[in-house]
Amino acid sequence: MTTTKFATGAFVFSRARRVRPMLPEDAIPLAAKHGLPESIIPPYAGDRAAIGRAIAKTDTILNGETFLLRPIRRTSTEVVYGIVRERQDGEEHLDHAHEATLRWTAEPYPENIEGNHTLARRVHLAFADLRGRIVADDWTATVTSELERLGAVAFREDGRVYWCPPQSLDAVRRLQRFLTDVGMTLVVAEVEAETAGAVTEVVSESVADQIHKLKLEVAEFDGTQKPSTYVRRLEEYQALRGRCVLYRDALGVGVDEATRALSELEAKVEAMLNVRTKSVVHRDGSVDAVKAPDASETPALNVLTFAGARFTKAASDTDELLFVSSDERAVSSVKALESMGLAGTWQNAGSVQVSIQNSGPPGAETSIRLRLPQGMDIAAAGKSLATLGIAVGT
């Protein structure tokens, strides 16, 4: 549990020196032990990456003499290196002599390194130790991705230190315990009061930079991109909206401008998605409309749109309005909110209260629940709901 000690979040950074190569399947029980999904485990980077790593870690000193491994040819399916002896000739001169060659090819025997030189054999042994296994670099990339998913922001320009909001610290602690079993150290340090101002500045700049990039991207959209492109962007907008809520609650960072910008972006992308799903773009650039279905449309006031997914009105056993969806986009967005502690909690959108959560039953895996002030109907609530990225109607 987070305490007042971490009221303004924590600095988080990792050290992976103790990580030993392991098969991805060996990490599955460790993830389960800490209640983490298998997706937390990085995939094997592939044989091509493994051969590069093997060459980089190979000791090139033989009997006190220095050798070099110099690239001759590197493609996705073949790696050829020269083994070069380096000798000092006099005080200001070095001689380099090519002694042998090592070669790796993806076919027919990707497990082998060709070459009889001692260094070639060393590379072969290193490659055998790394092939099929995940290593420290893989875990470092996964930790970075997971911290960002939890709302963390890079505090240093090189990305080595992150600030994490207090609402996500329980999840960070769970990640920390898992990584300890893997052999990686995740350090979680308190943010002192004197540093809070710098954190606020970094977070505000990060949000502004992200929105600026999103605006530039949308400016390039012309309505002919794949529907999946628009869907991914809508999910990204909603995830950023969720992070903004975390930042506001933790640091008091103003999010009104960001919320307005995200609402505008969502409206534009949703409009293009609506057009795109009703048209076919041919290779020659021509566009044909898709024939509309014969079934009657769902009445507009019985539908909410969130993260590119439609939620339809359902029966409710309380005074709350209930809208449900089984759309994969809805499920994905709710999972993102859940990881940040925002799913299943009531949020205020003006005078309207909103709860977005996992519901469970088939056909209604996700839901949006609304509490409207007495006398207000769903149409009148539209403006308030828009601040959370929820649109009333199709």
ABEGO torsion letter per residue (X at the ends): XBBAAAAAEBBBBBBAAABBBBBAAAAAAAAAAAGBBAAABBBBAEAAAAAAAAAAABBABBGGBBBBBBBABBBAABBBBBBBBBBBBEAABBBBBBABBBBBBAOABAABBBEABAAAAAAAAAAAAABGBBBAAAAAAAAAAAAAAAGBBBABAAGABBBBBAAAAAAAAAAAAAAAAAGBBBBBBBBBAAAAAAAAAAAAAAAAAAAAAAAAAAAABAGABBAAAAAAAAAAAAAAAAAAAAAAAAAGBBAAAAAAAAAAAAAAAAAAAAAAAABBBBAAGBBBBBBBBABBBBBAAABBBBGGBBBBBBBBABABBBBBBABAAAAAAAAAAAAAGABGBBBBBEABBBBBBBAGBBGAABBBBBBBBBGBBAAAAAAAAAAAGBBBEX
